[in-house]
Amino acid sequence: MSILPYMHGALTALCLVVALFFLRLWRRAHDRFYLYFSIAFGVMATQWAVLGSNQVPEHAVWPYMTRLVAFLVIIVAIVDKNRRAARS
């Protein structure tokens, strides 16, 4: 028996916890930075959940594309935050 599905499940749960944490921060502060981070971790949680279902091989292209999307959302959040801070 492989431990890999359990690790994917743990990564899914942890990404969801982080996404909910950032969503709570966004609801309190109404700062887009937190919303972008919540979306990025939600995308990563979805990716880990699908990989954990063993329906798709891990060496396929789409897991890397979803991670790329998540990291691009994080970069957009950082750039957006820095531009708004520079305007103030």
Biotite code that builds the C-alpha atoms (Angstrom):
import biotite.structure as struc

atoms = struc.array([
    struc.Atom([0.000, 0.000, 0.000], chain_id="A", res_id=1, res_name="MET", atom_name="CA", element="C"),
    struc.Atom([1.312, 3.402, -0.990], chain_id="A", res_id=2, res_name="SER", atom_name="CA", element="C"),
    struc.Atom([1.416, 6.392, 1.318], chain_id="A", res_id=3, res_name="ILE", atom_name="CA", element="C"),
    struc.Atom([1.097, 8.793, -1.621], chain_id="A", res_id=4, res_name="LEU", atom_name="CA", element="C"),
    struc.Atom([-2.737, 9.110, -1.539], chain_id="A", res_id=5, res_name="PRO", atom_name="CA", element="C"),
    struc.Atom([-2.564, 9.946, 2.166], chain_id="A", res_id=6, res_name="TYR", atom_name="CA", element="C"),
    struc.Atom([0.040, 12.613, 1.501], chain_id="A", res_id=7, res_name="MET", atom_name="CA", element="C"),
    struc.Atom([-2.126, 14.097, -1.256], chain_id="A", res_id=8, res_name="HIS", atom_name="CA", element="C"),
    struc.Atom([-5.055, 14.127, 1.158], chain_id="A", res_id=9, res_name="GLY", atom_name="CA", element="C"),
    struc.Atom([-2.973, 15.885, 3.801], chain_id="A", res_id=10, res_name="ALA", atom_name="CA", element="C"),
    struc.Atom([-1.784, 18.473, 1.275], chain_id="A", res_id=11, res_name="LEU", atom_name="CA", element="C"),
    struc.Atom([-5.373, 19.022, 0.155], chain_id="A", res_id=12, res_name="THR", atom_name="CA", element="C"),
    struc.Atom([-6.536, 19.573, 3.724], chain_id="A", res_id=13, res_name="ALA", atom_name="CA", element="C"),
    struc.Atom([-3.670, 21.911, 4.562], chain_id="A", res_id=14, res_name="LEU", atom_name="CA", element="C"),
    struc.Atom([-4.178, 23.990, 1.411], chain_id="A", res_id=15, res_name="CYS", atom_name="CA", element="C"),
    struc.Atom([-7.874, 24.282, 2.269], chain_id="A", res_id=16, res_name="LEU", atom_name="CA", element="C"),
    struc.Atom([-7.035, 25.416, 5.802], chain_id="A", res_id=17, res_name="VAL", atom_name="CA", element="C"),
    struc.Atom([-4.682, 28.081, 4.450], chain_id="A", res_id=18, res_name="VAL", atom_name="CA", element="C"),
    struc.Atom([-7.284, 29.160, 1.853], chain_id="A", res_id=19, res_name="ALA", atom_name="CA", element="C"),
    struc.Atom([-9.924, 29.526, 4.573], chain_id="A", res_id=20, res_name="LEU", atom_name="CA", element="C"),
    struc.Atom([-7.473, 31.443, 6.760], chain_id="A", res_id=21, res_name="PHE", atom_name="CA", element="C"),
    struc.Atom([-6.807, 33.953, 3.975], chain_id="A", res_id=22, res_name="PHE", atom_name="CA", element="C"),
    struc.Atom([-10.521, 34.145, 3.190], chain_id="A", res_id=23, res_name="LEU", atom_name="CA", element="C"),
    struc.Atom([-11.202, 35.063, 6.820], chain_id="A", res_id=24, res_name="ARG", atom_name="CA", element="C"),
    struc.Atom([-8.502, 37.738, 6.675], chain_id="A", res_id=25, res_name="LEU", atom_name="CA", element="C"),
    struc.Atom([-10.036, 39.106, 3.470], chain_id="A", res_id=26, res_name="TRP", atom_name="CA", element="C"),
    struc.Atom([-13.479, 39.312, 5.077], chain_id="A", res_id=27, res_name="ARG", atom_name="CA", element="C"),
    struc.Atom([-12.024, 41.295, 7.973], chain_id="A", res_id=28, res_name="ARG", atom_name="CA", element="C"),
    struc.Atom([-9.685, 43.613, 6.072], chain_id="A", res_id=29, res_name="ALA", atom_name="CA", element="C"),
    struc.Atom([-11.322, 43.731, 2.619], chain_id="A", res_id=30, res_name="HIS", atom_name="CA", element="C"),
    struc.Atom([-7.858, 43.639, 1.058], chain_id="A", res_id=31, res_name="ASP", atom_name="CA", element="C"),
    struc.Atom([-7.596, 41.976, -2.359], chain_id="A", res_id=32, res_name="ARG", atom_name="CA", element="C"),
    struc.Atom([-4.195, 40.583, -1.387], chain_id="A", res_id=33, res_name="PHE", atom_name="CA", element="C"),
    struc.Atom([-5.803, 38.076, 0.964], chain_id="A", res_id=34, res_name="TYR", atom_name="CA", element="C"),
    struc.Atom([-8.472, 37.165, -1.583], chain_id="A", res_id=35, res_name="LEU", atom_name="CA", element="C"),
    struc.Atom([-5.847, 36.405, -4.218], chain_id="A", res_id=36, res_name="TYR", atom_name="CA", element="C"),
    struc.Atom([-3.945, 34.196, -1.797], chain_id="A", res_id=37, res_name="PHE", atom_name="CA", element="C"),
    struc.Atom([-7.150, 32.388, -0.855], chain_id="A", res_id=38, res_name="SER", atom_name="CA", element="C"),
    struc.Atom([-7.893, 31.711, -4.520], chain_id="A", res_id=39, res_name="ILE", atom_name="CA", element="C"),
    struc.Atom([-4.348, 30.470, -5.140], chain_id="A", res_id=40, res_name="ALA", atom_name="CA", element="C"),
    struc.Atom([-4.462, 28.011, -2.255], chain_id="A", res_id=41, res_name="PHE", atom_name="CA", element="C"),
    struc.Atom([-7.935, 26.896, -3.327], chain_id="A", res_id=42, res_name="GLY", atom_name="CA", element="C"),
    struc.Atom([-6.557, 26.081, -6.773], chain_id="A", res_id=43, res_name="VAL", atom_name="CA", element="C"),
    struc.Atom([-3.688, 24.139, -5.213], chain_id="A", res_id=44, res_name="MET", atom_name="CA", element="C"),
    struc.Atom([-6.088, 22.245, -2.932], chain_id="A", res_id=45, res_name="ALA", atom_name="CA", element="C"),
    struc.Atom([-8.169, 21.238, -5.941], chain_id="A", res_id=46, res_name="THR", atom_name="CA", element="C"),
    struc.Atom([-5.071, 20.089, -7.761], chain_id="A", res_id=47, res_name="GLN", atom_name="CA", element="C"),
    struc.Atom([-3.909, 17.948, -4.821], chain_id="A", res_id=48, res_name="TRP", atom_name="CA", element="C"),
    struc.Atom([-7.387, 16.465, -4.394], chain_id="A", res_id=49, res_name="ALA", atom_name="CA", element="C"),
    struc.Atom([-7.535, 15.363, -8.022], chain_id="A", res_id=50, res_name="VAL", atom_name="CA", element="C"),
    struc.Atom([-4.030, 13.927, -7.844], chain_id="A", res_id=51, res_name="LEU", atom_name="CA", element="C"),
    struc.Atom([-4.998, 12.052, -4.689], chain_id="A", res_id=52, res_name="GLY", atom_name="CA", element="C"),
    struc.Atom([-7.900, 10.378, -6.452], chain_id="A", res_id=53, res_name="SER", atom_name="CA", element="C"),
    struc.Atom([-5.375, 8.458, -8.604], chain_id="A", res_id=54, res_name="ASN", atom_name="CA", element="C"),
    struc.Atom([-7.321, 9.276, -11.751], chain_id="A", res_id=55, res_name="GLN", atom_name="CA", element="C"),
    struc.Atom([-4.477, 11.176, -13.397], chain_id="A", res_id=56, res_name="VAL", atom_name="CA", element="C"),
    struc.Atom([-0.760, 10.352, -13.426], chain_id="A", res_id=57, res_name="PRO", atom_name="CA", element="C"),
    struc.Atom([1.401, 12.828, -11.543], chain_id="A", res_id=58, res_name="GLU", atom_name="CA", element="C"),
    struc.Atom([3.745, 13.296, -14.498], chain_id="A", res_id=59, res_name="HIS", atom_name="CA", element="C"),
    struc.Atom([0.922, 14.701, -16.660], chain_id="A", res_id=60, res_name="ALA", atom_name="CA", element="C"),
    struc.Atom([1.116, 18.311, -17.798], chain_id="A", res_id=61, res_name="VAL", atom_name="CA", element="C"),
    struc.Atom([-2.012, 19.697, -16.097], chain_id="A", res_id=62, res_name="TRP", atom_name="CA", element="C"),
    struc.Atom([-0.757, 19.475, -12.459], chain_id="A", res_id=63, res_name="PRO", atom_name="CA", element="C"),
    struc.Atom([2.126, 21.713, -13.409], chain_id="A", res_id=64, res_name="TYR", atom_name="CA", element="C"),
    struc.Atom([-0.202, 24.113, -15.204], chain_id="A", res_id=65, res_name="MET", atom_name="CA", element="C"),
    struc.Atom([-2.490, 24.408, -12.180], chain_id="A", res_id=66, res_name="THR", atom_name="CA", element="C"),
    struc.Atom([0.497, 25.069, -9.939], chain_id="A", res_id=67, res_name="ARG", atom_name="CA", element="C"),
    struc.Atom([1.676, 27.682, -12.436], chain_id="A", res_id=68, res_name="LEU", atom_name="CA", element="C"),
    struc.Atom([-1.741, 29.357, -12.286], chain_id="A", res_id=69, res_name="VAL", atom_name="CA", element="C"),
    struc.Atom([-1.661, 29.351, -8.479], chain_id="A", res_id=70, res_name="ALA", atom_name="CA", element="C"),
    struc.Atom([1.827, 30.858, -8.370], chain_id="A", res_id=71, res_name="PHE", atom_name="CA", element="C"),
    struc.Atom([0.897, 33.464, -10.983], chain_id="A", res_id=72, res_name="LEU", atom_name="CA", element="C"),
    struc.Atom([-2.084, 34.494, -8.831], chain_id="A", res_id=73, res_name="VAL", atom_name="CA", element="C"),
    struc.Atom([0.305, 34.911, -5.885], chain_id="A", res_id=74, res_name="ILE", atom_name="CA", element="C"),
    struc.Atom([2.647, 37.030, -8.009], chain_id="A", res_id=75, res_name="ILE", atom_name="CA", element="C"),
    struc.Atom([-0.297, 39.160, -9.170], chain_id="A", res_id=76, res_name="VAL", atom_name="CA", element="C"),
    struc.Atom([-1.317, 39.638, -5.533], chain_id="A", res_id=77, res_name="ALA", atom_name="CA", element="C"),
    struc.Atom([2.148, 40.810, -4.551], chain_id="A", res_id=78, res_name="ILE", atom_name="CA", element="C"),
    struc.Atom([2.498, 43.164, -7.520], chain_id="A", res_id=79, res_name="VAL", atom_name="CA", element="C"),
    struc.Atom([-0.996, 44.560, -6.942], chain_id="A", res_id=80, res_name="ASP", atom_name="CA", element="C"),
    struc.Atom([-0.252, 45.164, -3.260], chain_id="A", res_id=81, res_name="LYS", atom_name="CA", element="C"),
    struc.Atom([3.034, 46.918, -4.057], chain_id="A", res_id=82, res_name="ASN", atom_name="CA", element="C"),
    struc.Atom([1.439, 49.146, -6.710], chain_id="A", res_id=83, res_name="ARG", atom_name="CA", element="C"),
    struc.Atom([-1.364, 50.159, -4.364], chain_id="A", res_id=84, res_name="ARG", atom_name="CA", element="C"),
    struc.Atom([1.164, 50.905, -1.612], chain_id="A", res_id=85, res_name="ALA", atom_name="CA", element="C"),
    struc.Atom([3.239, 53.032, -3.990], chain_id="A", res_id=86, res_name="ALA", atom_name="CA", element="C"),
    struc.Atom([0.199, 55.119, -4.973], chain_id="A", res_id=87, res_name="ARG", atom_name="CA", element="C"),
    struc.Atom([-0.656, 55.931, -1.378], chain_id="A", res_id=88, res_name="SER", atom_name="CA", element="C"),
])
